[in-house]
């Protein structure tokens, strides 16, 4: 049966798959991959018990974490990716890139072999999905996913036992006798493109050319076991290159390369690693390389140097190995010469460091570390008093028993999802319908308090009769029964705008995809359409520039929003509007206030400082439960807010609590 494996495995190793242009095969493969992941999910759910830890492994099952999260919202789910994770520029070639990332992000913790792999994953999430990165990982719509580096080890004790097996000794003697008087370089790889066998042979030929004094004195024993996917072309190229080297540099008495394309038994394998003078690994892209670790264990007596490709997943852990770029044949050749001429003291020092690393970071240590951190993160989430998910039943009960109700809603990120371009945040019909229903209730006072300008709010929400609106973070208001906007900043000095425009223009010219939004009383610099990493960097630079050049001498403040910086007068904010409305309606016994960013914290602060009891107001932030907020409730996304309004309007489903967070 076909599957998506032939697509993912090459891509994760920086190779585009063979049928990349055939949409029919791609669709069939994806359907098979989804079905396989669902089968595993079904089996896990059937056997799951509360309190169990579910640990998913590798690229074969990347959709399982989210499939499980949908069915077991509170399960502790870990995912470890054993193979490399490519840079975002490569990963973006994947047709189902969003689905794969979302599937992975159903886990609480995702582990990779190296820091670079984890960094590539986080970058893919920000670039492909538009999610925010956090110091610990990724914020996936309120579900904080920890991303960490957990280098895998081997069972060092088992390897030590096997290498000392009585059957190994005679085989070691046989190899020494066969290659008496010769230095032995050993390589053992699967016959895969990414294992770098061709590069190894080419580098060995370069070594024989550049260092002719080693001819007839050094042999390369290369064992290539069959790969999961046969590659006759690669096998032919390897055989041809071996024949070329042996024909050019060999003789009747000397064969430079001894190539064995076969599986060798365990005793022969450990004997070969034990007698080697050099271990040579030239993978061009690799996850965990067990041969390098087993070689170190087997070299306790010989203490031969390890030459290791910098592109292996184990390279980051074995800093005392001789690192090489497998594409730099001259560099590998030099490393071979350096290893052959290395002093006994240097060999011992390098080996001692490598051996200490391997026996101290075993497979069991790796498993223990991963699970320990997973449980620690879950415990921290529970102990950090996260903002609880909105109790809709409690909300509805209070709503029905109240006589005077106030409702305040932010717009972007609260009533509608955040859009890359501000003009694209058109309100959905469903949301408009629900707002109209709750606004018509004579016991309700409903306001939208937004950072948008008057024109946008009039265009999108002006048709809702009885709706109050505040624009530009409280700078303008329009009463529910009025068509006229009131400017609360008429007497304020706006001369600061010229200085801010100059600074914003400077960064706009240097940040592709950014732009300036001009409002009557504020200025906003947006970088949502810029490169995520560079945009964030430029935003910090711009913020520092503003703080040094403007904030110190003018009565303005900087609001750091979602992919934007806004500068506004300090005397006006959303909290001031909430204070005025609370004062205008002292008989209010129910307040619902929802927002998603820092500007909305002013509203929550105003509610907390009011005379309302804790049971009378519902301050709801949109976002993860562990973000710092003055709100007493949270929901995951703007769609939840719309469903809440629908519930209050009597038109929607009360089941908003189907959150995906597992903390």
Residue pairs with C-beta under 8 A, 6 or more apart in sequence:
1 32
2 25
2 28
2 29
2 32
3 29
3 32
3 33
3 36
4 29
4 30
4 32
4 33
4 96
5 33
5 59
5 60
6 17
6 18
6 19
6 29
6 229
7 17
7 19
7 26
7 29
7 94
8 59
8 62
8 94
8 100
9 59
9 83
10 16
10 17
10 18
11 17
11 86
11 90
11 91
11 93
11 94
12 59
12 83
12 84
12 85
12 86
13 83
13 84
13 86
13 193
13 194
13 285
14 84
14 86
14 90
14 285
15 193
15 194
16 93
19 25
19 26
20 26
20 93
26 95
30 95
30 96
33 63
34 63
36 60
36 61
37 61
37 62
37 63
37 64
37 67
37 103
38 63
38 67
40 61
40 64
41 64
41 67
41 68
41 71
44 54
44 64
44 68
45 68
45 71
45 72
48 54
48 72
48 75
50 74
52 75
52 76
53 76
53 78
53 371
53 374
53 375
54 68
54 72
54 75
54 76
54 77
54 78
55 77
55 78
55 79
55 80
55 370
55 371
56 64
56 65
56 77
56 78
56 79
56 80
56 107
57 79
57 80
57 82
58 80
58 81
58 82
58 83
59 81
59 82
59 83
62 79
62 81
62 100
62 103
62 104
63 99
63 100
63 103
64 103
64 106
65 77
65 79
65 103
65 104
65 105
65 106
65 107
66 102
66 103
66 104
66 105
66 106
67 103
67 106
68 75
68 77
68 106
69 75
69 77
69 106
69 107
69 143
69 660
69 662
70 106
70 660
73 658
73 659
73 660
73 661
73 662
74 662
75 662
76 108
76 374
76 375
76 378
76 662
77 106
77 107
77 108
77 109
77 662
78 107
78 108
78 109
78 110
78 111
78 370
78 371
78 374
79 104
79 107
79 109
79 110
79 111
80 110
80 111
80 112
80 150
80 370
81 104
81 110
81 111
81 112
81 113
81 117
81 121
82 113
82 152
82 287
82 288
83 287
84 113
84 117
84 285
84 286
84 287
84 313
85 91
85 112
85 117
85 118
85 120
85 121
85 124
86 120
87 120
87 123
88 120
88 123
88 124
88 127
88 128
91 97
91 120
91 124
91 128
92 124
92 127
92 128
94 100
97 124
97 128
98 128
98 129
101 124
101 125
101 128
101 129
102 129
102 140
104 110
104 121
105 125
105 131
105 138
105 140
105 143
105 145
106 143
106 660
107 145
108 145
108 146
108 374
108 377
108 378
108 662
108 663
109 137
109 145
109 146
109 147
109 148
109 370
109 373
109 374
109 377
110 118
110 121
110 137
110 145
110 146
110 147
110 148
111 118
111 147
111 148
111 149
111 150
111 370
112 118
112 121
112 147
112 148
112 149
112 150
113 149
113 150
113 151
113 152
113 287
113 288
113 313
113 314
113 316
114 149
114 151
114 313
114 315
114 316
115 149
115 316
116 316
117 149
117 313
118 147
118 148
118 149
121 147
122 133
122 137
122 138
122 147
123 532
123 533
125 131
125 133
125 138
125 140
126 132
126 133
126 138
126 532
126 533
127 532
129 140
130 420
130 532
131 138
131 139
131 140
131 141
132 138
132 139
132 562
133 139
134 144
136 144
136 146
136 147
136 377
137 144
137 145
137 146
137 147
137 148
138 144
138 145
138 147
139 145
139 623
139 624
141 636
141 637
141 660
142 623
142 624
142 625
142 634
142 635
142 636
142 637
142 659
142 660
142 661
143 624
143 636
143 660
143 661
143 662
144 381
144 624
144 626
144 663
146 373
146 374
146 377
148 370
148 373
149 316
150 366
150 369
150 370
150 373
151 288
151 313
151 314
151 316
151 317
151 361
151 366
152 288
152 313
152 363
152 366
153 293
153 358
153 361
153 362
153 363
153 364
153 365
153 366
154 290
154 293
154 294
154 297
154 358
154 362
154 363
155 362
155 363
155 364
156 293
156 297
156 358
156 359
156 362
157 362
159 270
159 294
159 297
159 298
160 297
162 168
162 266
162 270
163 270
163 273
163 274
163 297
163 298
165 267
165 270
167 267
168 267
168 270
168 271
168 274
169 271
171 267
171 268
171 271
172 271
172 274
172 275
174 271
175 184
175 271
175 272
175 275
176 275
179 219
181 217
182 217
182 218
182 219
183 214
183 217
183 218
183 219
183 277
183 278
183 340
184 218
184 219
184 221
184 275
184 276
184 277
184 278
185 204
185 218
185 219
185 220
185 221
185 276
185 277
185 278
185 279
185 280
185 336
186 221
186 223
186 272
186 273
186 276
186 278
186 279
186 280
186 295
187 197
187 200
187 220
187 221
187 222
187 223
187 279
187 280
187 281
187 282
188 222
188 223
188 224
188 225
188 269
188 272
188 273
188 291
189 195
189 196
189 197
189 200
189 222
189 223
189 224
189 225
189 281
189 283
189 291
190 224
190 225
190 226
190 227
190 228
191 197
191 224
191 225
191 226
191 227
191 231
191 234
191 235
191 238
191 261
192 227
192 229
192 231
192 234
193 231
193 234
193 284
194 283
194 284
194 285
194 286
195 224
195 283
195 284
195 286
196 281
196 282
196 283
196 284
196 309
196 326
197 222
197 224
197 234
197 238
197 282
198 234
198 237
198 238
198 241
199 282
199 284
199 326
199 327
199 329
199 332
200 220
200 222
200 280
200 282
200 326
200 332
201 220
201 222
201 238
201 241
201 242
201 245
201 257
202 241
202 329
203 282
203 326
203 329
203 332
203 333
203 336
204 220
204 245
204 256
204 257
204 333
204 336
205 241
205 244
205 245
205 248
205 249
205 329
206 329
206 330
206 332
206 333
207 214
207 218
207 332
207 333
207 336
207 337
208 214
208 215
208 245
208 249
208 256
209 333
210 330
210 333
210 334
210 337
211 333
211 336
211 337
214 337
214 340
215 249
215 254
215 256
216 251
216 253
216 254
218 256
218 336
218 340
219 255
219 256
219 257
219 258
220 256
220 257
220 258
220 280
221 258
221 260
221 272
221 276
222 242
222 257
222 258
222 259
222 260
223 260
223 262
223 264
223 269
223 272
224 238
224 259
224 260
224 261
225 261
225 262
225 263
225 264
226 261
226 263
235 261
238 259
238 261
239 259
239 261
242 257
242 259
245 256
245 257
246 255
246 256
246 257
249 256
250 256
264 272
270 294
270 298
273 279
273 291
273 294
273 295
273 298
273 299
274 298
274 299
274 301
274 302
275 302
276 295
276 299
276 302
276 304
277 302
277 304
277 339
277 340
278 304
278 305
278 306
278 307
278 336
278 339
278 340
279 291
279 292
279 295
279 299
279 304
279 305
279 306
279 307
279 308
280 307
280 336
281 289
281 291
281 292
281 306
281 307
281 308
281 309
281 312
282 307
282 309
282 324
282 326
282 332
283 289
283 309
283 311
283 312
283 326
284 309
284 311
284 326
284 327
285 311
286 309
286 311
286 312
286 313
286 314
287 312
287 313
288 313
288 314
289 308
289 312
289 313
289 314
292 306
292 308
292 312
292 314
292 318
292 321
293 314
293 358
295 306
296 306
296 318
296 351
296 354
296 355
296 358
297 355
297 358
297 359
299 306
299 351
299 355
300 351
300 355
303 344
303 347
303 348
303 350
303 351
304 339
304 347
304 351
305 321
305 322
305 339
305 342
305 347
305 350
305 351
306 318
306 321
306 322
306 350
306 354
307 321
307 322
307 324
307 332
307 335
307 336
307 339
308 314
308 315
308 318
308 321
308 322
308 323
308 324
309 315
309 323
309 324
309 325
309 326
310 323
310 324
310 325
311 325
311 326
315 321
315 323
317 357
317 361
318 354
318 357
319 353
320 349
320 350
320 353
320 354
320 357
321 350
321 354
322 335
322 338
322 339
324 331
324 332
324 335
325 331
325 332
326 332
378 662
378 663
381 625
381 626
381 663
382 663
384 626
386 625
386 626
386 634
386 663
387 621
387 625
387 626
387 627
387 629
387 631
387 632
387 633
387 634
388 625
388 632
388 633
388 634
389 625
389 633
389 634
389 635
389 636
389 657
389 659
389 661
390 618
390 620
390 633
390 634
390 635
390 640
390 644
390 656
390 657
391 633
391 657
392 644
392 647
392 654
392 655
392 656
392 657
393 654
395 592
395 618
395 644
395 647
395 648
396 647
396 648
396 654
398 590
398 615
398 616
398 618
399 405
399 590
399 592
399 648
402 443
402 589
402 590
403 443
403 587
403 589
404 443
404 445
404 585
404 587
404 588
404 589
404 590
405 441
405 443
405 444
405 445
405 588
405 589
405 590
405 591
405 592
406 444
406 445
406 447
406 581
406 582
406 585
406 588
406 590
406 591
406 592
407 438
407 444
407 445
407 446
407 447
407 591
407 592
407 593
408 447
408 448
408 449
408 578
408 581
408 591
408 592
408 593
408 594
408 603
409 415
409 446
409 447
409 448
409 449
409 593
409 594
409 595
409 641
409 645
410 448
410 449
410 450
410 451
410 574
410 594
410 595
410 596
410 597
410 599
410 600
410 603
411 425
411 448
411 450
411 451
411 452
411 457
412 418
412 419
412 422
412 425
412 450
412 451
412 452
412 596
413 562
413 595
413 596
413 597
413 622
413 638
414 594
414 595
414 596
414 600
414 622
414 638
414 641
415 427
415 431
415 435
415 448
415 638
415 641
415 642
416 425
416 426
416 427
416 428
416 431
416 638
417 425
417 637
417 638
417 639
418 425
418 528
418 562
418 563
419 425
420 528
420 529
421 528
421 529
422 452
422 456
422 517
422 526
426 460
427 460
427 461
428 642
430 642
430 646
431 642
431 645
432 461
432 463
432 464
433 649
433 651
434 642
434 645
434 646
434 648
434 649
434 651
434 652
435 446
435 461
435 464
435 467
435 645
436 464
436 465
437 649
437 650
437 651
438 444
438 446
438 645
438 648
438 649
439 446
439 464
439 465
439 466
439 467
439 480
440 465
440 466
445 468
445 480
445 581
445 585
445 588
446 466
446 467
446 468
446 480
447 467
447 468
447 469
447 470
447 480
447 577
447 581
448 457
448 461
448 467
448 468
448 469
448 470
449 469
449 470
449 474
449 574
449 577
449 578
449 603
450 457
450 469
450 470
450 471
450 473
451 471
451 472
451 473
451 522
451 524
451 561
451 566
451 599
452 471
452 472
453 471
453 472
453 519
453 520
454 469
454 471
454 472
454 476
454 478
454 485
454 520
456 471
457 469
457 471
457 478
458 469
461 467
461 469
466 480
466 481
467 480
468 477
468 478
468 479
468 480
468 581
469 477
469 478
470 476
470 477
470 478
470 574
470 577
471 477
471 478
471 485
471 519
472 519
472 520
472 521
472 522
472 568
473 522
473 559
473 566
473 568
473 572
473 573
473 574
473 599
474 488
474 572
474 573
474 574
474 575
474 576
474 577
475 487
475 488
475 489
475 519
475 520
475 521
475 522
475 568
475 569
475 572
476 485
476 486
476 487
476 488
476 489
476 520
476 521
477 485
477 486
477 488
477 577
478 484
478 485
478 486
479 486
487 520
487 521
488 572
489 520
489 521
489 569
489 572
492 521
492 569
492 571
492 572
493 555
494 521
496 550
496 554
496 555
496 556
496 567
497 523
499 549
499 550
499 554
500 523
500 546
500 550
500 556
500 567
501 516
501 523
503 542
503 545
503 546
503 549
503 550
504 516
504 523
504 525
504 542
505 516
506 545
507 514
507 525
507 538
507 541
507 542
507 545
508 514
508 515
508 516
508 525
510 538
511 527
511 530
511 534
511 535
511 538
512 530
512 531
513 527
513 528
513 529
513 530
513 531
513 535
514 525
514 526
514 527
514 529
514 530
514 535
514 538
515 525
515 526
515 529
516 523
516 524
516 525
516 526
517 523
517 524
517 525
517 526
521 568
521 569
521 572
522 566
522 567
522 568
522 569
523 566
523 567
524 561
524 564
524 565
524 566
524 567
525 539
525 542
525 564
525 565
525 566
526 563
526 564
527 535
527 536
527 538
527 539
527 563
527 564
528 535
528 562
528 563
528 564
530 538
535 563
539 560
539 563
539 565
542 565
543 558
543 560
543 565
546 558
546 565
546 567
547 558
550 556
550 567
551 557
551 558
555 569
555 570
555 571
556 567
556 568
556 569
556 570
557 567
557 568
557 569
557 570
558 565
558 566
558 567
559 565
559 566
559 567
559 568
559 598
559 599
560 598
561 597
561 598
561 599
562 596
562 597
566 599
573 599
573 602
574 595
574 599
574 600
574 602
574 603
575 602
575 603
575 605
575 606
576 602
576 606
577 603
578 593
578 602
578 603
578 606
578 607
579 606
579 610
582 588
582 591
582 606
582 607
582 610
582 612
588 612
588 616
589 616
590 616
590 617
591 607
591 612
591 616
591 617
591 618
592 617
592 618
592 620
592 644
592 648
593 603
593 604
593 607
593 617
593 618
593 619
593 620
594 600
594 620
594 621
594 622
594 635
594 641
594 644
595 601
595 603
595 604
595 620
595 621
595 622
595 631
596 621
596 622
596 623
596 638
600 621
601 629
601 630
603 619
604 619
604 621
604 629
604 630
604 631
605 630
607 617
607 619
608 619
608 630
610 617
614 632
617 632
618 632
618 633
619 630
619 631
619 632
619 633
620 631
620 633
620 634
620 635
620 641
620 644
621 627
621 629
621 631
621 633
621 634
621 635
622 634
622 635
622 636
622 637
622 638
622 640
622 641
623 629
623 634
623 636
624 634
624 636
624 661
625 634
625 661
625 663
626 663
627 634
635 641
635 644
635 656
635 659
636 659
636 660
636 661
640 656
642 652
643 652
643 653
643 656
644 652
644 656
645 652
646 652
646 653
647 653
647 654
647 656
